[in-house]
Amino acid sequence: SCQDDLVWADHIVFIYPIWWGSYPALLKGYLDTVFMSRFAYKYKKFWPIDIPKGLLKGKSARIIQTSGGPNILAWPLFGSLFGTVYPGERALRDGTLRFCGIFNVKISRLDNLQNNASQKRIQKFLRKVYRLGSKHK
């Protein structure tokens, strides 16, 4: 199962296209069904509230996002030119992975990947994705 794979893995790689500043609905559905309570996190009693405790500690993650346009277009939409964080990055990194105990999370954006990219550009992209996905801890 996907949960068994997550328990086994020490490094998790997410690769997806940026859609409307976030990740695709299919990834959201995966996260909602796999990163479930009592598997990826649980709540501990801490009077007067319950606080979350991540259960996937010790793992690392790499988020690799792709976009058809240049990254510089994110600046007017999402903040400063350097250090811009897409809403989807924050949701996946902070709202899911860190919430579940995975704090070693690196993010990479690969831009200008239009549908009509040359084979040379595609091969360069695939080599970079392999290299980024292999790096952890």
Summary of the structure (lengths in Angstrom):
residues: 137
radius of gyration: 16.6
end to end distance: 24.5
largest distance: 58.8
contacts: 353
relative contact order: 0.19
helix: 39%
strand: 26%
